[in-house]
Each structure stands twice: as C-alpha cells, then as structure tokens.
Amino acid sequence: MDENEQAVDLNVNDVVETELPRLAGGYFILQRQRRTSLEQWLKTQEKA
C-alpha cells in the first residue's frame, strides 16, 4: 500500500469517526424536537 492509499484510508476513518456521530446526533435532536412540538400541539388541541 503506498502513501496515497494510506491517506485515503485515514480520510475514510476520519469521516466515519467524526461525521457519522455528528449526523446521528443531529438526527436524534431533530426527532426529539419534532416529538416535543407534537406533544405541545396535542396539548393545544385538547384545550380547544
């Protein structure tokens, strides 16, 4: 394996270790926000 292949390998690992957790975190945050806003909406519907 030459230096270029090694560099690509390291890049892929970097992406897997940094980007994936960030994307997953963002997804979970979005889901949580959607759930809370849905709960708030349901509460306003019950009051009406």
mmCIF file of the N, C-alpha and C atoms, coordinates in Angstrom:
data_MODEL
# 
_entry.id   MODEL 
# 
loop_
_atom_site.group_PDB 
_atom_site.id 
_atom_site.type_symbol 
_atom_site.label_atom_id 
_atom_site.label_alt_id 
_atom_site.label_comp_id 
_atom_site.label_asym_id 
_atom_site.label_entity_id 
_atom_site.label_seq_id 
_atom_site.pdbx_PDB_ins_code 
_atom_site.Cartn_x 
_atom_site.Cartn_y 
_atom_site.Cartn_z 
_atom_site.occupancy 
_atom_site.B_iso_or_equiv 
_atom_site.pdbx_formal_charge 
_atom_site.auth_seq_id 
_atom_site.auth_comp_id 
_atom_site.auth_asym_id 
_atom_site.auth_atom_id 
_atom_site.pdbx_PDB_model_num 
ATOM 1   N N  . MET A 1 1  ? 0.861   -1.197 0.000  1.00 0.00 ? 1  MET A N  1 
ATOM 2   C CA . MET A 1 1  ? 0.000   0.000  0.000  1.00 0.00 ? 1  MET A CA 1 
ATOM 3   C C  . MET A 1 1  ? 0.896   1.246  0.000  1.00 0.00 ? 1  MET A C  1 
ATOM 4   N N  . ASP A 1 2  ? 0.685   2.141  -0.948 1.00 0.00 ? 2  ASP A N  1 
ATOM 5   C CA . ASP A 1 2  ? 1.529   3.339  -0.984 1.00 0.00 ? 2  ASP A CA 1 
ATOM 6   C C  . ASP A 1 2  ? 0.915   4.449  -0.127 1.00 0.00 ? 2  ASP A C  1 
ATOM 7   N N  . GLU A 1 3  ? 1.611   5.585  -0.047 1.00 0.00 ? 3  GLU A N  1 
ATOM 8   C CA . GLU A 1 3  ? 1.177   6.658  0.844  1.00 0.00 ? 3  GLU A CA 1 
ATOM 9   C C  . GLU A 1 3  ? -0.210  7.186  0.495  1.00 0.00 ? 3  GLU A C  1 
ATOM 10  N N  . ASN A 1 4  ? -0.511  7.281  -0.806 1.00 0.00 ? 4  ASN A N  1 
ATOM 11  C CA . ASN A 1 4  ? -1.817  7.805  -1.204 1.00 0.00 ? 4  ASN A CA 1 
ATOM 12  C C  . ASN A 1 4  ? -2.950  6.924  -0.701 1.00 0.00 ? 4  ASN A C  1 
ATOM 13  N N  . GLU A 1 5  ? -2.780  5.623  -0.865 1.00 0.00 ? 5  GLU A N  1 
ATOM 14  C CA . GLU A 1 5  ? -3.836  4.717  -0.397 1.00 0.00 ? 5  GLU A CA 1 
ATOM 15  C C  . GLU A 1 5  ? -4.016  4.844  1.112  1.00 0.00 ? 5  GLU A C  1 
ATOM 16  N N  . GLN A 1 6  ? -2.883  4.992  1.802  1.00 0.00 ? 6  GLN A N  1 
ATOM 17  C CA . GLN A 1 6  ? -2.962  5.124  3.253  1.00 0.00 ? 6  GLN A CA 1 
ATOM 18  C C  . GLN A 1 6  ? -3.717  6.402  3.633  1.00 0.00 ? 6  GLN A C  1 
ATOM 19  N N  . ALA A 1 7  ? -3.439  7.486  2.906  1.00 0.00 ? 7  ALA A N  1 
ATOM 20  C CA . ALA A 1 7  ? -4.102  8.754  3.190  1.00 0.00 ? 7  ALA A CA 1 
ATOM 21  C C  . ALA A 1 7  ? -5.611  8.624  2.981  1.00 0.00 ? 7  ALA A C  1 
ATOM 22  N N  . VAL A 1 8  ? -5.999  7.969  1.911  1.00 0.00 ? 8  VAL A N  1 
ATOM 23  C CA . VAL A 1 8  ? -7.429  7.773  1.650  1.00 0.00 ? 8  VAL A CA 1 
ATOM 24  C C  . VAL A 1 8  ? -8.057  6.969  2.779  1.00 0.00 ? 8  VAL A C  1 
ATOM 25  N N  . ASP A 1 9  ? -7.348  5.932  3.204  1.00 0.00 ? 9  ASP A N  1 
ATOM 26  C CA . ASP A 1 9  ? -7.828  5.098  4.300  1.00 0.00 ? 9  ASP A CA 1 
ATOM 27  C C  . ASP A 1 9  ? -8.062  5.940  5.552  1.00 0.00 ? 9  ASP A C  1 
ATOM 28  N N  . LEU A 1 10 ? -7.094  6.785  5.887  1.00 0.00 ? 10 LEU A N  1 
ATOM 29  C CA . LEU A 1 10 ? -7.232  7.634  7.066  1.00 0.00 ? 10 LEU A CA 1 
ATOM 30  C C  . LEU A 1 10 ? -8.405  8.583  6.904  1.00 0.00 ? 10 LEU A C  1 
ATOM 31  N N  . ASN A 1 11 ? -8.571  9.115  5.700  1.00 0.00 ? 11 ASN A N  1 
ATOM 32  C CA . ASN A 1 11 ? -9.692  10.027 5.454  1.00 0.00 ? 11 ASN A CA 1 
ATOM 33  C C  . ASN A 1 11 ? -11.019 9.340  5.709  1.00 0.00 ? 11 ASN A C  1 
ATOM 34  N N  . VAL A 1 12 ? -11.153 8.128  5.205  1.00 0.00 ? 12 VAL A N  1 
ATOM 35  C CA . VAL A 1 12 ? -12.412 7.392  5.393  1.00 0.00 ? 12 VAL A CA 1 
ATOM 36  C C  . VAL A 1 12 ? -12.663 7.182  6.876  1.00 0.00 ? 12 VAL A C  1 
ATOM 37  N N  . ASN A 1 13 ? -11.616 6.817  7.607  1.00 0.00 ? 13 ASN A N  1 
ATOM 38  C CA . ASN A 1 13 ? -11.787 6.615  9.048  1.00 0.00 ? 13 ASN A CA 1 
ATOM 39  C C  . ASN A 1 13 ? -12.189 7.915  9.731  1.00 0.00 ? 13 ASN A C  1 
ATOM 40  N N  . ASP A 1 14 ? -11.573 9.019  9.322  1.00 0.00 ? 14 ASP A N  1 
ATOM 41  C CA . ASP A 1 14 ? -11.929 10.320 9.894  1.00 0.00 ? 14 ASP A CA 1 
ATOM 42  C C  . ASP A 1 14 ? -13.409 10.599 9.689  1.00 0.00 ? 14 ASP A C  1 
ATOM 43  N N  . VAL A 1 15 ? -13.875 10.377 8.471  1.00 0.00 ? 15 VAL A N  1 
ATOM 44  C CA . VAL A 1 15 ? -15.279 10.657 8.163  1.00 0.00 ? 15 VAL A CA 1 
ATOM 45  C C  . VAL A 1 15 ? -16.183 9.780  9.019  1.00 0.00 ? 15 VAL A C  1 
ATOM 46  N N  . VAL A 1 16 ? -15.835 8.500  9.112  1.00 0.00 ? 16 VAL A N  1 
ATOM 47  C CA . VAL A 1 16 ? -16.674 7.576  9.890  1.00 0.00 ? 16 VAL A CA 1 
ATOM 48  C C  . VAL A 1 16 ? -16.703 7.992  11.354 1.00 0.00 ? 16 VAL A C  1 
ATOM 49  N N  . GLU A 1 17 ? -15.540 8.415  11.872 1.00 0.00 ? 17 GLU A N  1 
ATOM 50  C CA . GLU A 1 17 ? -15.484 8.705  13.306 1.00 0.00 ? 17 GLU A CA 1 
ATOM 51  C C  . GLU A 1 17 ? -16.017 10.086 13.657 1.00 0.00 ? 17 GLU A C  1 
ATOM 52  N N  . THR A 1 18 ? -15.972 11.037 12.733 1.00 0.00 ? 18 THR A N  1 
ATOM 53  C CA . THR A 1 18 ? -16.414 12.393 13.077 1.00 0.00 ? 18 THR A CA 1 
ATOM 54  C C  . THR A 1 18 ? -17.772 12.728 12.468 1.00 0.00 ? 18 THR A C  1 
ATOM 55  N N  . GLU A 1 19 ? -17.960 12.424 11.200 1.00 0.00 ? 19 GLU A N  1 
ATOM 56  C CA . GLU A 1 19 ? -19.195 12.840 10.522 1.00 0.00 ? 19 GLU A CA 1 
ATOM 57  C C  . GLU A 1 19 ? -20.390 12.000 10.950 1.00 0.00 ? 19 GLU A C  1 
ATOM 58  N N  . LEU A 1 20 ? -20.218 10.682 10.997 1.00 0.00 ? 20 LEU A N  1 
ATOM 59  C CA . LEU A 1 20 ? -21.370 9.832  11.318 1.00 0.00 ? 20 LEU A CA 1 
ATOM 60  C C  . LEU A 1 20 ? -21.966 10.147 12.686 1.00 0.00 ? 20 LEU A C  1 
ATOM 61  N N  . PRO A 1 21 ? -21.154 10.249 13.745 1.00 0.00 ? 21 PRO A N  1 
ATOM 62  C CA . PRO A 1 21 ? -21.765 10.603 15.040 1.00 0.00 ? 21 PRO A CA 1 
ATOM 63  C C  . PRO A 1 21 ? -22.460 11.961 14.996 1.00 0.00 ? 21 PRO A C  1 
ATOM 64  N N  . ARG A 1 22 ? -21.872 12.901 14.255 1.00 0.00 ? 22 ARG A N  1 
ATOM 65  C CA . ARG A 1 22 ? -22.480 14.230 14.172 1.00 0.00 ? 22 ARG A CA 1 
ATOM 66  C C  . ARG A 1 22 ? -23.836 14.148 13.466 1.00 0.00 ? 22 ARG A C  1 
ATOM 67  N N  . LEU A 1 23 ? -23.869 13.391 12.369 1.00 0.00 ? 23 LEU A N  1 
ATOM 68  C CA . LEU A 1 23 ? -25.133 13.245 11.638 1.00 0.00 ? 23 LEU A CA 1 
ATOM 69  C C  . LEU A 1 23 ? -26.165 12.534 12.497 1.00 0.00 ? 23 LEU A C  1 
ATOM 70  N N  . ALA A 1 24 ? -25.744 11.480 13.175 1.00 0.00 ? 24 ALA A N  1 
ATOM 71  C CA . ALA A 1 24 ? -26.667 10.738 14.032 1.00 0.00 ? 24 ALA A CA 1 
ATOM 72  C C  . ALA A 1 24 ? -27.181 11.643 15.150 1.00 0.00 ? 24 ALA A C  1 
ATOM 73  N N  . GLY A 1 25 ? -26.270 12.430 15.743 1.00 0.00 ? 25 GLY A N  1 
ATOM 74  C CA . GLY A 1 25 ? -26.676 13.349 16.799 1.00 0.00 ? 25 GLY A CA 1 
ATOM 75  C C  . GLY A 1 25 ? -27.694 14.354 16.289 1.00 0.00 ? 25 GLY A C  1 
ATOM 76  N N  . GLY A 1 26 ? -27.441 14.903 15.112 1.00 0.00 ? 26 GLY A N  1 
ATOM 77  C CA . GLY A 1 26 ? -28.375 15.856 14.533 1.00 0.00 ? 26 GLY A CA 1 
ATOM 78  C C  . GLY A 1 26 ? -29.732 15.227 14.283 1.00 0.00 ? 26 GLY A C  1 
ATOM 79  N N  . TYR A 1 27 ? -29.720 13.968 13.832 1.00 0.00 ? 27 TYR A N  1 
ATOM 80  C CA . TYR A 1 27 ? -30.971 13.277 13.560 1.00 0.00 ? 27 TYR A CA 1 
ATOM 81  C C  . TYR A 1 27 ? -31.765 13.083 14.851 1.00 0.00 ? 27 TYR A C  1 
ATOM 82  N N  . PHE A 1 28 ? -31.075 12.655 15.911 1.00 0.00 ? 28 PHE A N  1 
ATOM 83  C CA . PHE A 1 28 ? -31.781 12.428 17.171 1.00 0.00 ? 28 PHE A CA 1 
ATOM 84  C C  . PHE A 1 28 ? -32.332 13.732 17.731 1.00 0.00 ? 28 PHE A C  1 
ATOM 85  N N  . ILE A 1 29 ? -31.540 14.815 17.592 1.00 0.00 ? 29 ILE A N  1 
ATOM 86  C CA . ILE A 1 29 ? -32.019 16.118 18.072 1.00 0.00 ? 29 ILE A CA 1 
ATOM 87  C C  . ILE A 1 29 ? -33.280 16.518 17.316 1.00 0.00 ? 29 ILE A C  1 
ATOM 88  N N  . LEU A 1 30 ? -33.273 16.315 15.993 1.00 0.00 ? 30 LEU A N  1 
ATOM 89  C CA . LEU A 1 30 ? -34.450 16.652 15.191 1.00 0.00 ? 30 LEU A CA 1 
ATOM 90  C C  . LEU A 1 30 ? -35.655 15.845 15.645 1.00 0.00 ? 30 LEU A C  1 
ATOM 91  N N  . GLN A 1 31 ? -35.455 14.540 15.875 1.00 0.00 ? 31 GLN A N  1 
ATOM 92  C CA . GLN A 1 31 ? -36.562 13.695 16.294 1.00 0.00 ? 31 GLN A CA 1 
ATOM 93  C C  . GLN A 1 31 ? -37.110 14.171 17.638 1.00 0.00 ? 31 GLN A C  1 
ATOM 94  N N  . ARG A 1 32 ? -36.207 14.537 18.547 1.00 0.00 ? 32 ARG A N  1 
ATOM 95  C CA . ARG A 1 32 ? -36.646 14.982 19.864 1.00 0.00 ? 32 ARG A CA 1 
ATOM 96  C C  . ARG A 1 32 ? -37.444 16.272 19.736 1.00 0.00 ? 32 ARG A C  1 
ATOM 97  N N  . GLN A 1 33 ? -36.945 17.210 18.911 1.00 0.00 ? 33 GLN A N  1 
ATOM 98  C CA . GLN A 1 33 ? -37.654 18.482 18.722 1.00 0.00 ? 33 GLN A CA 1 
ATOM 99  C C  . GLN A 1 33 ? -39.026 18.224 18.110 1.00 0.00 ? 33 GLN A C  1 
ATOM 100 N N  . ARG A 1 34 ? -39.093 17.322 17.132 1.00 0.00 ? 34 ARG A N  1 
ATOM 101 C CA . ARG A 1 34 ? -40.363 17.045 16.478 1.00 0.00 ? 34 ARG A CA 1 
ATOM 102 C C  . ARG A 1 34 ? -41.337 16.460 17.488 1.00 0.00 ? 34 ARG A C  1 
ATOM 103 N N  . ARG A 1 35 ? -40.831 15.570 18.366 1.00 0.00 ? 35 ARG A N  1 
ATOM 104 C CA . ARG A 1 35 ? -41.705 14.939 19.341 1.00 0.00 ? 35 ARG A CA 1 
ATOM 105 C C  . ARG A 1 35 ? -42.234 15.970 20.336 1.00 0.00 ? 35 ARG A C  1 
ATOM 106 N N  . THR A 1 36 ? -41.347 16.861 20.808 1.00 0.00 ? 36 THR A N  1 
ATOM 107 C CA . THR A 1 36 ? -41.818 17.845 21.783 1.00 0.00 ? 36 THR A CA 1 
ATOM 108 C C  . THR A 1 36 ? -42.818 18.787 21.140 1.00 0.00 ? 36 THR A C  1 
ATOM 109 N N  . SER A 1 37 ? -42.578 19.213 19.905 1.00 0.00 ? 37 SER A N  1 
ATOM 110 C CA . SER A 1 37 ? -43.533 20.125 19.280 1.00 0.00 ? 37 SER A CA 1 
ATOM 111 C C  . SER A 1 37 ? -44.851 19.401 19.020 1.00 0.00 ? 37 SER A C  1 
ATOM 112 N N  . LEU A 1 38 ? -44.800 18.111 18.734 1.00 0.00 ? 38 LEU A N  1 
ATOM 113 C CA . LEU A 1 38 ? -46.028 17.343 18.538 1.00 0.00 ? 38 LEU A CA 1 
ATOM 114 C C  . LEU A 1 38 ? -46.803 17.270 19.847 1.00 0.00 ? 38 LEU A C  1 
ATOM 115 N N  . GLU A 1 39 ? -46.088 17.031 20.962 1.00 0.00 ? 39 GLU A N  1 
ATOM 116 C CA . GLU A 1 39 ? -46.754 16.981 22.267 1.00 0.00 ? 39 GLU A CA 1 
ATOM 117 C C  . GLU A 1 39 ? -47.388 18.327 22.604 1.00 0.00 ? 39 GLU A C  1 
ATOM 118 N N  . GLN A 1 40 ? -46.663 19.411 22.326 1.00 0.00 ? 40 GLN A N  1 
ATOM 119 C CA . GLN A 1 40 ? -47.213 20.744 22.587 1.00 0.00 ? 40 GLN A CA 1 
ATOM 120 C C  . GLN A 1 40 ? -48.457 20.978 21.737 1.00 0.00 ? 40 GLN A C  1 
ATOM 121 N N  . TRP A 1 41 ? -48.409 20.558 20.482 1.00 0.00 ? 41 TRP A N  1 
ATOM 122 C CA . TRP A 1 41 ? -49.549 20.733 19.583 1.00 0.00 ? 41 TRP A CA 1 
ATOM 123 C C  . TRP A 1 41 ? -50.754 19.954 20.111 1.00 0.00 ? 41 TRP A C  1 
ATOM 124 N N  . LEU A 1 42 ? -50.503 18.708 20.583 1.00 0.00 ? 42 LEU A N  1 
ATOM 125 C CA . LEU A 1 42 ? -51.600 17.909 21.120 1.00 0.00 ? 42 LEU A CA 1 
ATOM 126 C C  . LEU A 1 42 ? -52.226 18.597 22.333 1.00 0.00 ? 42 LEU A C  1 
ATOM 127 N N  . LYS A 1 43 ? -51.391 19.199 23.185 1.00 0.00 ? 43 LYS A N  1 
ATOM 128 C CA . LYS A 1 43 ? -51.927 19.896 24.354 1.00 0.00 ? 43 LYS A CA 1 
ATOM 129 C C  . LYS A 1 43 ? -52.829 21.051 23.933 1.00 0.00 ? 43 LYS A C  1 
ATOM 130 N N  . THR A 1 44 ? -52.405 21.809 22.912 1.00 0.00 ? 44 THR A N  1 
ATOM 131 C CA . THR A 1 44 ? -53.235 22.928 22.470 1.00 0.00 ? 44 THR A CA 1 
ATOM 132 C C  . THR A 1 44 ? -54.531 22.410 21.861 1.00 0.00 ? 44 THR A C  1 
ATOM 133 N N  . GLN A 1 45 ? -54.487 21.250 21.209 1.00 0.00 ? 45 GLN A N  1 
ATOM 134 C CA . GLN A 1 45 ? -55.699 20.683 20.625 1.00 0.00 ? 45 GLN A CA 1 
ATOM 135 C C  . GLN A 1 45 ? -56.679 20.265 21.721 1.00 0.00 ? 45 GLN A C  1 
ATOM 136 N N  . GLU A 1 46 ? -56.134 19.712 22.810 1.00 0.00 ? 46 GLU A N  1 
ATOM 137 C CA . GLU A 1 46 ? -57.013 19.289 23.903 1.00 0.00 ? 46 GLU A CA 1 
ATOM 138 C C  . GLU A 1 46 ? -57.713 20.486 24.538 1.00 0.00 ? 46 GLU A C  1 
ATOM 139 N N  . LYS A 1 47 ? -57.008 21.614 24.643 1.00 0.00 ? 47 LYS A N  1 
ATOM 140 C CA . LYS A 1 47 ? -57.596 22.812 25.248 1.00 0.00 ? 47 LYS A CA 1 
ATOM 141 C C  . LYS A 1 47 ? -58.725 23.365 24.383 1.00 0.00 ? 47 LYS A C  1 
ATOM 142 N N  . ALA A 1 48 ? -58.570 23.273 23.081 1.00 0.00 ? 48 ALA A N  1 
ATOM 143 C CA . ALA A 1 48 ? -59.539 23.870 22.157 1.00 0.00 ? 48 ALA A CA 1 
ATOM 144 C C  . ALA A 1 48 ? -60.906 23.205 22.274 1.00 0.00 ? 48 ALA A C  1 
# 
